[in-house]
Amino acid sequence: MKVTVRYFAVCRQMFNRDEEDIELPEGAILQDVLDQLKEEKPEISELFETMQMSVNWQYADHETKLSNNDEVALIPPVTGGSPTSC
């Protein structure tokens, strides 16, 4: 099955792309996406505990089951800026 992974903030910089399609076996969970990405960029694992993730615009955790054509978003914590810039 295929899922689309969208990258934000430092994840976008790390992978040098906004999104990509990833092939996964049927019955895959969100952790399978993270494992596959970690093979390409091991340093992404440093973000796993603080990163927000979503599947089809719903917050998700590592055990969330995936389906064909799901959209996964990886949203690391964002730093910088000033309180008055909100």
Biopython code that builds the backbone (N, CA, C, O; Angstrom):
import numpy as np
from Bio.PDB.StructureBuilder import StructureBuilder

atoms = [
    (1, "MET", "N", (0.842, -1.179, 0.000)),
    (1, "MET", "CA", (0.000, 0.000, 0.000)),
    (1, "MET", "C", (0.878, 1.229, 0.000)),
    (1, "MET", "O", (2.059, 1.163, 0.342)),
    (2, "LYS", "N", (0.298, 2.350, -0.385)),
    (2, "LYS", "CA", (1.032, 3.604, -0.503)),
    (2, "LYS", "C", (0.462, 4.624, 0.474)),
    (2, "LYS", "O", (-0.755, 4.766, 0.591)),
    (3, "VAL", "N", (1.355, 5.341, 1.184)),
    (3, "VAL", "CA", (0.945, 6.482, 2.000)),
    (3, "VAL", "C", (1.786, 7.688, 1.576)),
    (3, "VAL", "O", (2.926, 7.543, 1.134)),
    (4, "THR", "N", (1.210, 8.858, 1.718)),
    (4, "THR", "CA", (1.933, 10.095, 1.445)),
    (4, "THR", "C", (2.413, 10.662, 2.768)),
    (4, "THR", "O", (1.628, 10.840, 3.699)),
    (5, "VAL", "N", (3.701, 10.944, 2.847)),
    (5, "VAL", "CA", (4.281, 11.530, 4.046)),
    (5, "VAL", "C", (4.596, 12.986, 3.751)),
    (5, "VAL", "O", (5.290, 13.297, 2.783)),
    (6, "ARG", "N", (4.082, 13.877, 4.593)),
    (6, "ARG", "CA", (4.342, 15.312, 4.464)),
    (6, "ARG", "C", (5.282, 15.733, 5.589)),
    (6, "ARG", "O", (5.088, 15.375, 6.751)),
    (7, "TYR", "N", (6.299, 16.497, 5.220)),
    (7, "TYR", "CA", (7.321, 16.929, 6.161)),
    (7, "TYR", "C", (7.164, 18.407, 6.482)),
    (7, "TYR", "O", (6.877, 19.208, 5.592)),
    (8, "PHE", "N", (7.348, 18.771, 7.741)),
    (8, "PHE", "CA", (7.266, 20.158, 8.172)),
    (8, "PHE", "C", (8.508, 20.523, 8.963)),
    (8, "PHE", "O", (9.155, 19.668, 9.568)),
    (9, "ALA", "N", (8.836, 21.829, 8.947)),
    (9, "ALA", "CA", (9.924, 22.418, 9.739)),
    (9, "ALA", "C", (11.232, 21.667, 9.534)),
    (9, "ALA", "O", (11.651, 21.455, 8.396)),
    (10, "VAL", "N", (11.880, 21.263, 10.616)),
    (10, "VAL", "CA", (13.191, 20.630, 10.535)),
    (10, "VAL", "C", (13.142, 19.306, 9.763)),
    (10, "VAL", "O", (14.136, 18.917, 9.149)),
    (11, "CYS", "N", (12.017, 18.622, 9.787)),
    (11, "CYS", "CA", (11.898, 17.375, 9.013)),
    (11, "CYS", "C", (12.013, 17.683, 7.518)),
    (11, "CYS", "O", (12.656, 16.941, 6.775)),
    (12, "ARG", "N", (11.396, 18.765, 7.087)),
    (12, "ARG", "CA", (11.483, 19.172, 5.679)),
    (12, "ARG", "C", (12.936, 19.461, 5.314)),
    (12, "ARG", "O", (13.403, 19.066, 4.245)),
    (13, "GLN", "N", (13.643, 20.146, 6.197)),
    (13, "GLN", "CA", (15.052, 20.454, 5.947)),
    (13, "GLN", "C", (15.896, 19.177, 5.956)),
    (13, "GLN", "O", (16.800, 19.018, 5.135)),
    (14, "MET", "N", (15.600, 18.289, 6.872)),
    (14, "MET", "CA", (16.379, 17.063, 7.012)),
    (14, "MET", "C", (16.285, 16.194, 5.755)),
    (14, "MET", "O", (17.288, 15.649, 5.294)),
    (15, "PHE", "N", (15.070, 16.070, 5.204)),
    (15, "PHE", "CA", (14.854, 15.209, 4.042)),
    (15, "PHE", "C", (14.929, 15.968, 2.719)),
    (15, "PHE", "O", (14.925, 15.361, 1.648)),
    (16, "ASN", "N", (14.996, 17.294, 2.796)),
    (16, "ASN", "CA", (15.109, 18.136, 1.614)),
    (16, "ASN", "C", (13.951, 17.916, 0.630)),
    (16, "ASN", "O", (14.140, 17.895, -0.586)),
    (17, "ARG", "N", (12.755, 17.756, 1.192)),
    (17, "ARG", "CA", (11.548, 17.618, 0.374)),
    (17, "ARG", "C", (10.319, 17.915, 1.242)),
    (17, "ARG", "O", (10.359, 17.792, 2.466)),
    (18, "ASP", "N", (9.249, 18.300, 0.587)),
    (18, "ASP", "CA", (8.004, 18.620, 1.286)),
    (18, "ASP", "C", (7.164, 17.383, 1.565)),
    (18, "ASP", "O", (6.487, 17.290, 2.589)),
    (19, "GLU", "N", (7.221, 16.437, 0.637)),
    (19, "GLU", "CA", (6.409, 15.221, 0.779)),
    (19, "GLU", "C", (6.965, 14.135, -0.116)),
    (19, "GLU", "O", (7.786, 14.379, -1.001)),
    (20, "GLU", "N", (6.492, 12.927, 0.142)),
    (20, "GLU", "CA", (6.847, 11.786, -0.708)),
    (20, "GLU", "C", (5.854, 10.664, -0.463)),
    (20, "GLU", "O", (5.194, 10.610, 0.575)),
    (21, "ASP", "N", (5.762, 9.781, -1.427)),
    (21, "ASP", "CA", (4.959, 8.571, -1.282)),
    (21, "ASP", "C", (5.871, 7.443, -0.829)),
    (21, "ASP", "O", (6.987, 7.288, -1.326)),
    (22, "ILE", "N", (5.379, 6.657, 0.123)),
    (22, "ILE", "CA", (6.138, 5.526, 0.662)),
    (22, "ILE", "C", (5.294, 4.265, 0.503)),
    (22, "ILE", "O", (4.095, 4.262, 0.780)),
    (23, "GLU", "N", (5.936, 3.210, 0.059)),
    (23, "GLU", "CA", (5.271, 1.905, -0.051)),
    (23, "GLU", "C", (5.460, 1.149, 1.263)),
    (23, "GLU", "O", (6.566, 1.070, 1.797)),
    (24, "LEU", "N", (4.363, 0.599, 1.770)),
    (24, "LEU", "CA", (4.366, -0.162, 3.016)),
    (24, "LEU", "C", (3.561, -1.437, 2.824)),
    (24, "LEU", "O", (2.701, -1.501, 1.946)),
    (25, "PRO", "N", (3.830, -2.454, 3.639)),
    (25, "PRO", "CA", (3.023, -3.665, 3.549)),
    (25, "PRO", "C", (1.624, -3.436, 4.129)),
    (25, "PRO", "O", (1.435, -2.561, 4.974)),
    (26, "GLU", "N", (0.665, -4.206, 3.682)),
    (26, "GLU", "CA", (-0.683, -4.137, 4.252)),
    (26, "GLU", "C", (-0.585, -4.378, 5.758)),
    (26, "GLU", "O", (0.219, -5.189, 6.218)),
    (27, "GLY", "N", (-1.414, -3.666, 6.514)),
    (27, "GLY", "CA", (-1.404, -3.823, 7.965)),
    (27, "GLY", "C", (-0.352, -2.977, 8.666)),
    (27, "GLY", "O", (-0.145, -3.122, 9.870)),
    (28, "ALA", "N", (0.314, -2.095, 7.926)),
    (28, "ALA", "CA", (1.363, -1.260, 8.508)),
    (28, "ALA", "C", (0.776, -0.265, 9.516)),
    (28, "ALA", "O", (-0.395, 0.108, 9.452)),
    (29, "ILE", "N", (1.639, 0.146, 10.443)),
    (29, "ILE", "CA", (1.277, 1.165, 11.426)),
    (29, "ILE", "C", (2.219, 2.350, 11.256)),
    (29, "ILE", "O", (3.203, 2.271, 10.521)),
    (30, "LEU", "N", (1.912, 3.437, 11.934)),
    (30, "LEU", "CA", (2.718, 4.646, 11.810)),
    (30, "LEU", "C", (4.182, 4.403, 12.180)),
    (30, "LEU", "O", (5.074, 5.015, 11.591)),
    (31, "GLN", "N", (4.437, 3.534, 13.130)),
    (31, "GLN", "CA", (5.816, 3.214, 13.507)),
    (31, "GLN", "C", (6.597, 2.657, 12.310)),
    (31, "GLN", "O", (7.804, 2.878, 12.207)),
    (32, "ASP", "N", (5.930, 1.947, 11.416)),
    (32, "ASP", "CA", (6.604, 1.419, 10.219)),
    (32, "ASP", "C", (7.113, 2.556, 9.333)),
    (32, "ASP", "O", (8.182, 2.440, 8.734)),
    (33, "VAL", "N", (6.364, 3.645, 9.245)),
    (33, "VAL", "CA", (6.818, 4.811, 8.486)),
    (33, "VAL", "C", (8.071, 5.384, 9.148)),
    (33, "VAL", "O", (9.060, 5.672, 8.475)),
    (34, "LEU", "N", (8.019, 5.545, 10.467)),
    (34, "LEU", "CA", (9.164, 6.099, 11.190)),
    (34, "LEU", "C", (10.394, 5.216, 11.037)),
    (34, "LEU", "O", (11.506, 5.715, 10.861)),
    (35, "ASP", "N", (10.195, 3.907, 11.104)),
    (35, "ASP", "CA", (11.325, 2.981, 10.938)),
    (35, "ASP", "C", (11.957, 3.117, 9.557)),
    (35, "ASP", "O", (13.180, 3.097, 9.418)),
    (36, "GLN", "N", (11.119, 3.252, 8.547)),
    (36, "GLN", "CA", (11.632, 3.384, 7.182)),
    (36, "GLN", "C", (12.396, 4.697, 7.020)),
    (36, "GLN", "O", (13.447, 4.730, 6.380)),
    (37, "LEU", "N", (11.875, 5.766, 7.592)),
    (37, "LEU", "CA", (12.554, 7.053, 7.496)),
    (37, "LEU", "C", (13.872, 7.041, 8.267)),
    (37, "LEU", "O", (14.847, 7.668, 7.854)),
    (38, "LYS", "N", (13.893, 6.332, 9.377)),
    (38, "LYS", "CA", (15.108, 6.241, 10.191)),
    (38, "LYS", "C", (16.230, 5.527, 9.445)),
    (38, "LYS", "O", (17.406, 5.794, 9.692)),
    (39, "GLU", "N", (15.877, 4.626, 8.536)),
    (39, "GLU", "CA", (16.905, 3.964, 7.720)),
    (39, "GLU", "C", (17.629, 4.970, 6.827)),
    (39, "GLU", "O", (18.837, 4.871, 6.615)),
    (40, "GLU", "N", (16.868, 5.947, 6.303)),
    (40, "GLU", "CA", (17.472, 6.963, 5.437)),
    (40, "GLU", "C", (18.207, 8.031, 6.251)),
    (40, "GLU", "O", (19.308, 8.446, 5.888)),
    (41, "LYS", "N", (17.593, 8.471, 7.351)),
    (41, "LYS", "CA", (18.151, 9.549, 8.186)),
    (41, "LYS", "C", (18.060, 9.135, 9.654)),
    (41, "LYS", "O", (17.082, 9.476, 10.320)),
    (42, "PRO", "N", (19.048, 8.412, 10.172)),
    (42, "PRO", "CA", (18.993, 7.955, 11.563)),
    (42, "PRO", "C", (18.772, 9.079, 12.574)),
    (42, "PRO", "O", (18.184, 8.846, 13.630)),
    (43, "GLU", "N", (19.229, 10.285, 12.270)),
    (43, "GLU", "CA", (19.092, 11.392, 13.222)),
    (43, "GLU", "C", (17.643, 11.809, 13.453)),
    (43, "GLU", "O", (17.364, 12.516, 14.421)),
    (44, "ILE", "N", (16.718, 11.396, 12.599)),
    (44, "ILE", "CA", (15.313, 11.752, 12.815)),
    (44, "ILE", "C", (14.779, 11.124, 14.101)),
    (44, "ILE", "O", (13.830, 11.638, 14.694)),
    (45, "SER", "N", (15.377, 10.025, 14.532)),
    (45, "SER", "CA", (14.890, 9.360, 15.755)),
    (45, "SER", "C", (14.995, 10.272, 16.972)),
    (45, "SER", "O", (14.280, 10.067, 17.954)),
    (46, "GLU", "N", (15.877, 11.281, 16.928)),
    (46, "GLU", "CA", (15.987, 12.242, 18.030)),
    (46, "GLU", "C", (14.708, 13.063, 18.191)),
    (46, "GLU", "O", (14.470, 13.623, 19.261)),
    (47, "LEU", "N", (13.892, 13.142, 17.160)),
    (47, "LEU", "CA", (12.660, 13.937, 17.195)),
    (47, "LEU", "C", (11.428, 13.119, 17.585)),
    (47, "LEU", "O", (10.379, 13.690, 17.882)),
    (48, "PHE", "N", (11.543, 11.802, 17.588)),
    (48, "PHE", "CA", (10.362, 10.948, 17.749)),
    (48, "PHE", "C", (9.566, 11.215, 19.026)),
    (48, "PHE", "O", (8.338, 11.134, 19.004)),
    (49, "GLU", "N", (10.227, 11.529, 20.125)),
    (49, "GLU", "CA", (9.502, 11.703, 21.384)),
    (49, "GLU", "C", (8.766, 13.037, 21.472)),
    (49, "GLU", "O", (7.796, 13.154, 22.221)),
    (50, "THR", "N", (9.206, 14.038, 20.726)),
    (50, "THR", "CA", (8.584, 15.357, 20.814)),
    (50, "THR", "C", (7.775, 15.729, 19.577)),
    (50, "THR", "O", (7.054, 16.727, 19.579)),
    (51, "MET", "N", (7.890, 14.941, 18.540)),
    (51, "MET", "CA", (7.221, 15.237, 17.277)),
    (51, "MET", "C", (5.735, 14.875, 17.341)),
    (51, "MET", "O", (5.361, 13.828, 17.869)),
    (52, "GLN", "N", (4.904, 15.752, 16.798)),
    (52, "GLN", "CA", (3.489, 15.442, 16.615)),
    (52, "GLN", "C", (3.333, 14.746, 15.270)),
    (52, "GLN", "O", (4.055, 15.040, 14.316)),
    (53, "MET", "N", (2.391, 13.830, 15.207)),
    (53, "MET", "CA", (2.129, 13.115, 13.955)),
    (53, "MET", "C", (0.627, 13.095, 13.729)),
    (53, "MET", "O", (-0.167, 13.089, 14.670)),
    (54, "SER", "N", (0.264, 13.085, 12.460)),
    (54, "SER", "CA", (-1.162, 12.962, 12.143)),
    (54, "SER", "C", (-1.334, 12.013, 10.973)),
    (54, "SER", "O", (-0.440, 11.831, 10.147)),
    (55, "VAL", "N", (-2.504, 11.422, 10.934)),
    (55, "VAL", "CA", (-2.924, 10.590, 9.806)),
    (55, "VAL", "C", (-4.264, 11.145, 9.361)),
    (55, "VAL", "O", (-5.235, 11.152, 10.118)),
    (56, "ASN", "N", (-4.300, 11.602, 8.138)),
    (56, "ASN", "CA", (-5.515, 12.198, 7.566)),
    (56, "ASN", "C", (-6.067, 13.315, 8.455)),
    (56, "ASN", "O", (-7.268, 13.381, 8.717)),
    (57, "TRP", "N", (-5.166, 14.191, 8.913)),
    (57, "TRP", "CA", (-5.496, 15.383, 9.687)),
    (57, "TRP", "C", (-5.979, 15.090, 11.104)),
    (57, "TRP", "O", (-6.516, 15.978, 11.766)),
    (58, "GLN", "N", (-5.799, 13.868, 11.576)),
    (58, "GLN", "CA", (-6.144, 13.513, 12.953)),
    (58, "GLN", "C", (-4.862, 13.153, 13.685)),
    (58, "GLN", "O", (-4.067, 12.361, 13.180)),
    (59, "TYR", "N", (-4.648, 13.726, 14.874)),
    (59, "TYR", "CA", (-3.457, 13.366, 15.629)),
    (59, "TYR", "C", (-3.384, 11.866, 15.796)),
    (59, "TYR", "O", (-4.401, 11.198, 15.984)),
    (60, "ALA", "N", (-2.169, 11.340, 15.725)),
    (60, "ALA", "CA", (-1.975, 9.893, 15.749)),
    (60, "ALA", "C", (-0.765, 9.558, 16.611)),
    (60, "ALA", "O", (0.074, 10.413, 16.895)),
    (61, "ASP", "N", (-0.693, 8.288, 17.023)),
    (61, "ASP", "CA", (0.480, 7.831, 17.754)),
    (61, "ASP", "C", (1.170, 6.729, 16.964)),
    (61, "ASP", "O", (0.729, 6.365, 15.874)),
    (62, "HIS", "N", (2.231, 6.214, 17.509)),
    (62, "HIS", "CA", (3.073, 5.238, 16.806)),
    (62, "HIS", "C", (2.314, 3.968, 16.413)),
    (62, "HIS", "O", (2.697, 3.293, 15.458)),
    (63, "GLU", "N", (1.253, 3.638, 17.132)),
    (63, "GLU", "CA", (0.509, 2.402, 16.878)),
    (63, "GLU", "C", (-0.691, 2.584, 15.947)),
    (63, "GLU", "O", (-1.433, 1.631, 15.712)),
    (64, "THR", "N", (-0.890, 3.777, 15.421)),
    (64, "THR", "CA", (-2.029, 4.035, 14.531)),
    (64, "THR", "C", (-1.902, 3.201, 13.264)),
    (64, "THR", "O", (-0.871, 3.221, 12.591)),
    (65, "LYS", "N", (-2.971, 2.463, 12.950)),
    (65, "LYS", "CA", (-2.986, 1.641, 11.747)),
    (65, "LYS", "C", (-3.177, 2.522, 10.519)),
    (65, "LYS", "O", (-3.912, 3.509, 10.545)),
    (66, "LEU", "N", (-2.493, 2.137, 9.446)),
    (66, "LEU", "CA", (-2.556, 2.894, 8.206)),
    (66, "LEU", "C", (-3.317, 2.134, 7.133)),
    (66, "LEU", "O", (-3.392, 0.905, 7.152)),
    (67, "SER", "N", (-3.878, 2.884, 6.202)),
    (67, "SER", "CA", (-4.580, 2.324, 5.055)),
    (67, "SER", "C", (-4.006, 2.910, 3.781)),
    (67, "SER", "O", (-3.328, 3.938, 3.806)),
    (68, "ASN", "N", (-4.278, 2.259, 2.684)),
    (68, "ASN", "CA", (-3.811, 2.750, 1.391)),
    (68, "ASN", "C", (-4.271, 4.188, 1.170)),
    (68, "ASN", "O", (-5.417, 4.535, 1.458)),
    (69, "ASN", "N", (-3.370, 5.017, 0.657)),
    (69, "ASN", "CA", (-3.615, 6.421, 0.323)),
    (69, "ASN", "C", (-3.792, 7.337, 1.536)),
    (69, "ASN", "O", (-4.264, 8.463, 1.377)),
    (70, "ASP", "N", (-3.429, 6.890, 2.740)),
    (70, "ASP", "CA", (-3.453, 7.773, 3.899)),
    (70, "ASP", "C", (-2.415, 8.872, 3.730)),
    (70, "ASP", "O", (-1.430, 8.710, 3.009)),
    (71, "GLU", "N", (-2.652, 9.994, 4.407)),
    (71, "GLU", "CA", (-1.693, 11.081, 4.441)),
    (71, "GLU", "C", (-1.145, 11.195, 5.856)),
    (71, "GLU", "O", (-1.893, 11.409, 6.810)),
    (72, "VAL", "N", (0.159, 11.051, 5.979)),
    (72, "VAL", "CA", (0.854, 11.141, 7.262)),
    (72, "VAL", "C", (1.598, 12.469, 7.295)),
    (72, "VAL", "O", (2.275, 12.826, 6.330)),
    (73, "ALA", "N", (1.476, 13.204, 8.400)),
    (73, "ALA", "CA", (2.225, 14.448, 8.564)),
    (73, "ALA", "C", (3.140, 14.316, 9.771)),
    (73, "ALA", "O", (2.726, 13.840, 10.828)),
    (74, "LEU", "N", (4.379, 14.738, 9.607)),
    (74, "LEU", "CA", (5.368, 14.743, 10.680)),
    (74, "LEU", "C", (5.642, 16.198, 11.050)),
    (74, "LEU", "O", (6.154, 16.970, 10.239)),
    (75, "ILE", "N", (5.296, 16.565, 12.289)),
    (75, "ILE", "CA", (5.362, 17.947, 12.716)),
    (75, "ILE", "C", (6.239, 18.055, 13.951)),
    (75, "ILE", "O", (5.769, 17.851, 15.070)),
    (76, "PRO", "N", (7.516, 18.376, 13.753)),
    (76, "PRO", "CA", (8.407, 18.512, 14.907)),
    (76, "PRO", "C", (8.106, 19.791, 15.679)),
    (76, "PRO", "O", (7.448, 20.692, 15.158)),
    (77, "PRO", "N", (8.586, 19.876, 16.924)),
    (77, "PRO", "CA", (8.377, 21.124, 17.667)),
    (77, "PRO", "C", (9.072, 22.278, 16.948)),
    (77, "PRO", "O", (10.146, 22.116, 16.370)),
    (78, "VAL", "N", (8.444, 23.424, 16.997)),
    (78, "VAL", "CA", (8.985, 24.606, 16.338)),
    (78, "VAL", "C", (9.516, 25.555, 17.405)),
    (78, "VAL", "O", (8.854, 25.798, 18.414)),
    (79, "THR", "N", (10.713, 26.089, 17.175)),
    (79, "THR", "CA", (11.292, 27.046, 18.119)),
    (79, "THR", "C", (11.596, 28.330, 17.400)),
    (79, "THR", "O", (11.579, 28.392, 16.171)),
    (80, "GLY", "N", (11.874, 29.351, 18.172)),
    (80, "GLY", "CA", (12.250, 30.632, 17.590)),
    (80, "GLY", "C", (11.096, 31.606, 17.572)),
    (80, "GLY", "O", (9.981, 31.277, 17.977)),
    (81, "GLY", "N", (11.365, 32.787, 17.107)),
    (81, "GLY", "CA", (10.346, 33.831, 17.071)),
    (81, "GLY", "C", (10.195, 34.486, 18.419)),
    (81, "GLY", "O", (10.855, 34.099, 19.383)),
    (82, "SER", "N", (9.341, 35.465, 18.492)),
    (82, "SER", "CA", (9.100, 36.153, 19.748)),
    (82, "SER", "C", (7.629, 36.037, 20.095)),
    (82, "SER", "O", (6.801, 35.820, 19.210)),
    (83, "PRO", "N", (7.284, 36.177, 21.380)),
    (83, "PRO", "CA", (5.882, 36.039, 21.787)),
    (83, "PRO", "C", (4.979, 37.045, 21.093)),
    (83, "PRO", "O", (3.791, 36.773, 20.921)),
    (84, "THR", "N", (5.495, 38.185, 20.693)),
    (84, "THR", "CA", (4.656, 39.178, 20.049)),
    (84, "THR", "C", (4.437, 38.937, 18.568)),
    (84, "THR", "O", (3.687, 39.658, 17.910)),
    (85, "SER", "N", (5.115, 37.896, 18.045)),
    (85, "SER", "CA", (4.971, 37.628, 16.607)),
    (85, "SER", "C", (3.834, 36.670, 16.309)),
    (85, "SER", "O", (3.657, 36.280, 15.155)),
    (86, "CYS", "N", (3.065, 36.281, 17.297)),
    (86, "CYS", "CA", (1.967, 35.332, 17.090)),
    (86, "CYS", "C", (0.791, 35.979, 16.423)),
    (86, "CYS", "O", (-0.218, 35.319, 16.176)),
]
sb = StructureBuilder()
sb.init_structure("model")
sb.init_model(0)
sb.init_chain("A")
sb.init_seg("    ")
for serial, (resi, resn, name, xyz) in enumerate(atoms, 1):
    if name == "N":
        sb.init_residue(resn, " ", resi, " ")
    sb.init_atom(name, np.array(xyz, "f"), 0.0, 1.0, " ", f" {name:<3s}", serial, name[0])
structure = sb.get_structure()
